[in-house]
Amino acid sequence: MIPAILIGYAVGSLPIGYLVAHKRAGGVDLRTVGSGNVGATNVYRTAGLPTALAVMCADIAKGAAAVWIAGGGPNAVAAGVAAVIGHIYPIWLRFKGGKGVATASGVFGVLTPIPTLIAAAAFVIIVARTRFVSLGSIVATIVLPIAEWMTPGRPAVDVGVTIVAVLILFRHRGNLTRLRARTERALGT
Protein backbone atom coordinates (compact mmCIF):
# COMPACT_ATOMS: atom_id res chain seq x y z
CA MET A 1 0.00 0.00 0.00
CA ILE A 2 2.89 2.42 0.69
CA PRO A 3 4.02 2.39 -2.98
CA ALA A 4 0.43 3.16 -4.08
CA ILE A 5 0.25 6.09 -1.66
CA LEU A 6 3.61 7.46 -2.81
CA ILE A 7 2.70 7.14 -6.48
CA GLY A 8 -0.71 8.69 -5.88
CA TYR A 9 0.81 11.64 -4.04
CA ALA A 10 3.46 12.13 -6.74
CA VAL A 11 0.88 12.13 -9.54
CA GLY A 12 -1.54 14.34 -7.63
CA SER A 13 1.11 16.85 -6.66
CA LEU A 14 1.97 17.73 -10.26
CA PRO A 15 1.16 21.50 -10.25
CA ILE A 16 -0.50 21.59 -13.66
CA GLY A 17 -2.57 24.74 -13.07
CA TYR A 18 0.45 26.60 -11.79
CA LEU A 19 2.66 25.53 -14.71
CA VAL A 20 0.06 26.16 -17.41
CA ALA A 21 -0.96 29.57 -16.07
CA HIS A 22 2.69 30.54 -15.65
CA LYS A 23 3.31 29.76 -19.31
CA ARG A 24 0.01 31.03 -20.79
CA ALA A 25 -0.49 34.17 -18.69
CA GLY A 26 2.93 35.78 -19.01
CA GLY A 27 4.68 34.25 -16.03
CA VAL A 28 1.88 34.80 -13.52
CA ASP A 29 2.15 32.94 -10.21
CA LEU A 30 -1.38 31.76 -9.39
CA ARG A 31 -0.54 31.75 -5.71
CA THR A 32 -0.23 35.55 -5.76
CA VAL A 33 -3.29 36.54 -7.82
CA GLY A 34 -7.02 36.10 -7.52
CA SER A 35 -7.92 33.52 -4.90
CA GLY A 36 -4.30 32.36 -4.57
CA ASN A 37 -5.47 28.90 -5.57
CA VAL A 38 -3.80 26.87 -8.35
CA GLY A 39 -7.04 25.28 -9.51
CA ALA A 40 -9.10 25.76 -12.67
CA THR A 41 -11.32 28.58 -11.35
CA ASN A 42 -8.34 30.82 -10.62
CA VAL A 43 -6.78 29.79 -13.93
CA TYR A 44 -10.02 30.90 -15.60
CA ARG A 45 -9.78 34.31 -13.96
CA THR A 46 -6.12 34.78 -14.89
CA ALA A 47 -5.63 32.91 -18.18
CA GLY A 48 -9.11 32.45 -19.69
CA LEU A 49 -11.66 29.72 -20.28
CA PRO A 50 -9.76 27.45 -22.74
CA THR A 51 -6.76 27.30 -20.41
CA ALA A 52 -8.98 26.68 -17.40
CA LEU A 53 -10.78 23.82 -19.17
CA ALA A 54 -7.44 22.26 -20.08
CA VAL A 55 -6.29 22.51 -16.45
CA MET A 56 -9.55 21.04 -15.16
CA CYS A 57 -9.25 18.10 -17.57
CA ALA A 58 -5.62 17.55 -16.60
CA ASP A 59 -6.47 17.63 -12.88
CA ILE A 60 -9.28 15.11 -13.44
CA ALA A 61 -6.88 12.94 -15.45
CA LYS A 62 -4.21 12.91 -12.76
CA GLY A 63 -6.77 11.69 -10.21
CA ALA A 64 -7.92 8.93 -12.56
CA ALA A 65 -4.31 8.05 -13.45
CA ALA A 66 -3.34 7.59 -9.81
CA VAL A 67 -6.17 5.08 -9.35
CA TRP A 68 -5.40 3.22 -12.59
CA ILE A 69 -1.68 2.98 -11.81
CA ALA A 70 -2.44 1.49 -8.38
CA GLY A 71 -4.60 -1.26 -9.84
CA GLY A 72 -7.64 -2.19 -7.79
CA GLY A 73 -8.95 -2.63 -4.30
CA PRO A 74 -7.72 -0.74 -1.25
CA ASN A 75 -4.47 0.23 -3.03
CA ALA A 76 -6.44 2.14 -5.66
CA VAL A 77 -8.44 3.95 -2.97
CA ALA A 78 -5.26 4.81 -1.05
CA ALA A 79 -3.60 6.09 -4.22
CA GLY A 80 -6.67 8.18 -5.04
CA VAL A 81 -6.82 9.76 -1.60
CA ALA A 82 -3.08 10.43 -1.80
CA ALA A 83 -3.53 12.07 -5.23
CA VAL A 84 -6.08 14.50 -3.79
CA ILE A 85 -3.77 15.23 -0.86
CA GLY A 86 -0.94 15.77 -3.34
CA HIS A 87 -3.05 18.22 -5.32
CA ILE A 88 -4.06 20.14 -2.20
CA TYR A 89 -0.61 20.04 -0.57
CA PRO A 90 1.99 19.69 -3.36
CA ILE A 91 5.58 19.52 -2.20
CA TRP A 92 6.63 21.45 -5.35
CA LEU A 93 4.66 24.53 -4.30
CA ARG A 94 5.52 24.46 -0.60
CA PHE A 95 2.29 22.60 0.14
CA LYS A 96 0.01 25.35 -1.24
CA GLY A 97 -2.09 23.81 -3.99
CA GLY A 98 -5.66 23.63 -5.18
CA LYS A 99 -8.84 22.57 -3.46
CA GLY A 100 -8.93 19.06 -4.87
CA VAL A 101 -12.36 19.00 -6.50
CA ALA A 102 -11.30 18.14 -10.07
CA THR A 103 -8.68 15.64 -8.90
CA ALA A 104 -11.25 14.00 -6.61
CA SER A 105 -13.72 13.76 -9.48
CA GLY A 106 -11.09 11.86 -11.48
CA VAL A 107 -10.38 9.56 -8.56
CA PHE A 108 -13.99 8.74 -7.78
CA GLY A 109 -15.07 8.78 -11.41
CA VAL A 110 -12.97 5.63 -11.70
CA LEU A 111 -13.71 4.13 -8.27
CA THR A 112 -17.44 4.88 -8.06
CA PRO A 113 -18.83 6.31 -11.31
CA ILE A 114 -22.57 6.56 -10.52
CA PRO A 115 -22.21 8.52 -7.25
CA THR A 116 -19.64 10.73 -8.98
CA LEU A 117 -22.09 11.47 -11.80
CA ILE A 118 -24.75 12.35 -9.24
CA ALA A 119 -22.30 14.72 -7.50
CA ALA A 120 -21.26 16.21 -10.85
CA ALA A 121 -24.91 16.83 -11.74
CA ALA A 122 -25.37 18.61 -8.40
CA PHE A 123 -22.29 20.73 -9.16
CA VAL A 124 -23.58 21.72 -12.62
CA ILE A 125 -27.06 22.57 -11.35
CA ILE A 126 -25.76 24.73 -8.49
CA VAL A 127 -23.21 26.57 -10.62
CA ALA A 128 -25.76 27.13 -13.40
CA ARG A 129 -28.27 28.57 -10.93
CA THR A 130 -25.93 30.62 -8.73
CA ARG A 131 -22.71 31.13 -10.76
CA PHE A 132 -20.74 30.22 -7.62
CA VAL A 133 -18.21 27.48 -8.42
CA SER A 134 -17.33 27.23 -4.74
CA LEU A 135 -20.96 26.55 -3.75
CA GLY A 136 -21.25 23.93 -6.50
CA SER A 137 -18.05 22.32 -5.25
CA ILE A 138 -19.25 22.30 -1.66
CA VAL A 139 -22.64 20.80 -2.57
CA ALA A 140 -21.02 18.15 -4.79
CA THR A 141 -18.56 17.34 -2.02
CA ILE A 142 -21.44 16.70 0.37
CA VAL A 143 -23.52 14.76 -2.19
CA LEU A 144 -20.71 12.39 -3.23
CA PRO A 145 -20.18 10.59 0.11
CA ILE A 146 -23.92 10.39 0.70
CA ALA A 147 -24.43 8.76 -2.71
CA GLU A 148 -21.42 6.49 -2.17
CA TRP A 149 -22.48 5.34 1.29
CA MET A 150 -25.85 4.36 -0.20
CA THR A 151 -23.98 2.02 -2.59
CA PRO A 152 -23.52 -1.24 -0.67
CA GLY A 153 -20.43 -3.40 -0.35
CA ARG A 154 -17.49 -1.01 -0.81
CA PRO A 155 -16.17 -0.02 2.61
CA ALA A 156 -12.74 1.09 1.34
CA VAL A 157 -14.32 3.50 -1.15
CA ASP A 158 -16.76 4.70 1.53
CA VAL A 159 -13.85 5.60 3.84
CA GLY A 160 -11.80 7.13 1.03
CA VAL A 161 -14.60 9.36 -0.22
CA THR A 162 -15.32 10.52 3.34
CA ILE A 163 -11.68 11.45 3.97
CA VAL A 164 -11.52 13.37 0.70
CA ALA A 165 -14.82 15.15 1.39
CA VAL A 166 -13.56 16.34 4.77
CA LEU A 167 -10.33 17.63 3.18
CA ILE A 168 -12.16 19.46 0.39
CA LEU A 169 -14.67 21.02 2.78
CA PHE A 170 -11.79 22.12 5.01
CA ARG A 171 -10.13 23.78 1.99
CA HIS A 172 -13.40 25.61 1.24
CA ARG A 173 -13.77 27.14 4.71
CA GLY A 174 -12.82 30.61 3.38
CA ASN A 175 -15.37 30.24 0.59
CA LEU A 176 -18.04 29.32 3.14
CA THR A 177 -17.23 32.48 5.11
CA ARG A 178 -17.43 34.63 1.97
CA LEU A 179 -20.66 32.94 0.85
CA ARG A 180 -22.25 33.70 4.22
CA ALA A 181 -20.98 37.29 4.07
CA ARG A 182 -22.14 37.61 0.43
CA THR A 183 -18.65 38.60 -0.69
CA GLU A 184 -17.81 35.48 -2.72
CA ARG A 185 -16.99 36.15 -6.38
CA ALA A 186 -19.40 34.64 -8.88
CA LEU A 187 -18.16 33.00 -12.06
CA GLY A 188 -17.51 35.65 -14.68
CA THR A 189 -16.94 38.49 -12.18
Secondary structure, 3 states (H helix, E strand, C coil): CHHHHHHHHHHHCCCHHHHHHHHHCCCCCHHHCCCCCCCHHHHHHHHCHHHHHHHHHHHHHHHHHHHHHHCCHHHHHHHHHHHHHHHHCCHHHCCCCCCCHHHHHHHHHHHCHHHHHHHHHHHHHHHHHHCCHHHHHHHHHHHHHHHHHCCCCCHHHHHHHHHHHHHHHHHCHHHHHHHHHCCCCCCCC
